[in-house]
Amino acid sequence: MTLSKADIEITIASEGSLESLNLSEMDLSGMKFNSISFRNTDLRYVNFRNSDLSGCDFFNANLGGANLTDSDISLACFKNADLRWSILKSVNAQNCDFSGAGMLESDLSEGDFEKSNFEETDLRRCILKNANFDQSDFRNSNIAMADFTGSSLVDVNFDNSNQYQTVFD
């Protein structure tokens, strides 16, 4: 079953579920999804640019290559989600849960990730430049070859994280 953008809007308005669907490659930019569940949903290469995804649940969702630039994803749950090669530039991601997520080679530059949880997250070769990670948790995460240049890292927990060739300058 293929859904259109209009079908998605109707589902949201009727408080329906978007769980376990294939929405890959859809243009969902500029939409408001407050607290919608995308659990186990295929969202590969979806364009969420300028969307309100605050409080959404992306547990175990596949967001590989998705574009979330300039979106509000505050309070969202990305636990165990696949975000490899995704673009999260200039996002509001305060208080997000990225624990256990795969974020290999993603771009998180210029975003606000204050008080977010990256525990046991794979952030290898990620671009994390000029972002705010104050009071965030990176315990047991893999940040090998990641670039935090120009980022704010006040009271960040990096205990037991793999920091091989990570740039903090």
C-alpha positions in Angstrom: 0.0 0.0 0.0 1.5 3.3 -1.1 0.5 6.4 0.9 0.5 10.0 -0.4 1.3 13.1 1.5 -2.4 13.8 1.7 -3.0 10.3 3.2 -0.3 11.0 5.8 -2.0 14.3 6.7 -5.4 12.6 7.1 -3.8 9.9 9.3 -2.2 12.5 11.5 -5.4 14.6 11.8 -7.4 11.5 12.8 -4.7 10.5 15.3 -4.0 7.3 13.4 -0.8 5.3 13.5 2.2 5.6 11.2 3.9 2.5 12.7 5.5 -0.2 10.7 4.9 1.4 7.3 7.1 1.9 4.3 7.3 5.7 3.8 10.8 5.7 2.2 11.7 8.5 -0.2 8.6 10.6 0.6 8.7 14.4 0.8 7.2 15.2 4.2 8.9 18.6 4.5 7.2 21.3 6.5 4.7 19.0 8.2 3.6 18.9 11.9 3.9 15.5 13.5 3.8 16.3 17.2 4.1 13.1 19.2 3.3 10.7 16.4 4.7 7.1 16.6 7.0 6.0 13.7 8.1 2.8 15.5 9.6 0.2 13.1 8.8 2.5 10.1 10.9 2.6 7.0 11.8 6.3 6.6 14.9 5.9 4.4 15.7 9.0 2.4 12.6 10.8 3.7 12.7 14.6 3.5 11.5 16.0 6.9 13.2 19.4 6.3 11.5 22.2 8.4 9.1 19.7 10.1 7.8 19.6 13.7 8.7 16.2 15.0 8.8 17.1 18.6 8.0 14.2 20.9 7.8 11.7 18.1 8.8 8.1 18.7 11.2 6.7 16.1 12.1 3.6 18.1 13.8 1.0 15.8 12.9 3.1 12.7 15.1 3.2 9.6 15.9 6.8 8.8 19.0 6.1 6.8 19.8 9.1 4.5 16.9 11.1 5.9 17.0 14.9 5.8 15.9 16.5 9.1 17.5 19.9 8.5 16.0 22.8 10.4 13.4 20.5 12.1 12.2 20.5 15.7 12.9 17.0 17.1 13.0 18.0 20.7 11.9 15.3 23.2 11.9 12.7 20.4 13.0 9.1 20.9 15.4 7.6 18.3 16.4 4.7 20.5 17.9 1.9 18.4 17.0 3.8 15.2 19.1 3.6 12.0 20.2 7.1 11.2 23.3 6.3 9.1 24.1 9.0 6.5 21.3 11.3 7.8 21.3 15.1 7.8 20.4 16.7 11.1 21.8 20.2 10.5 20.5 23.1 12.6 17.9 20.9 14.4 16.4 21.6 17.8 17.1 18.3 19.4 17.0 19.2 23.1 16.3 16.3 25.4 16.3 13.6 22.7 17.1 10.0 23.2 19.5 8.6 20.6 20.7 5.7 22.8 21.7 2.7 20.8 21.2 4.4 17.5 23.4 3.9 14.5 24.4 7.4 13.2 27.5 6.5 11.1 28.7 9.4 8.9 25.7 11.6 9.7 25.8 15.4 9.8 24.7 17.0 13.2 26.4 20.3 12.7 24.9 23.6 14.1 22.2 21.7 16.0 21.1 22.1 19.6 21.4 18.7 21.3 21.5 20.0 24.9 20.6 17.3 27.5 20.4 14.6 24.9 21.3 10.9 25.4 23.8 9.3 23.0 24.7 6.4 25.2 25.9 3.4 23.2 25.4 5.3 20.0 27.5 4.7 16.9 28.7 8.2 15.8 31.8 7.2 13.8 32.9 9.7 11.3 30.0 12.1 12.1 30.2 15.9 11.5 29.2 17.5 14.9 30.6 21.0 14.2 29.4 24.2 15.9 26.7 22.4 17.8 25.5 22.5 21.4 25.9 19.2 23.3 25.9 20.7 26.9 24.9 18.2 29.5 24.6 15.4 27.0 25.6 11.7 27.6 28.0 9.9 25.3 28.8 7.0 27.7 29.9 3.8 25.9 29.4 5.5 22.5 31.7 5.1 19.5 32.8 8.6 18.4 35.9 7.5 16.5 36.9 10.0 13.9 34.0 12.3 14.7 34.5 16.1 14.4 33.3 18.3 17.3 35.1 21.4 16.1 33.5 24.6 17.6 30.9 22.7 19.6 29.9 23.4 23.2 30.6 20.4 25.4 29.9 21.7 28.9 29.3 18.9 31.5 29.3 16.2 28.8 29.8 12.6 29.9 32.3 10.7 27.6 33.0 7.8 30.0 34.1 4.7 28.2 33.5 6.2 24.7 35.8 5.3 21.8 37.5 8.6 21.0 40.0 7.2 18.4 41.1 10.2 16.3 38.1 12.3 17.5 38.5 16.1 16.9 37.5 18.4 19.8 39.3 21.6 18.7 
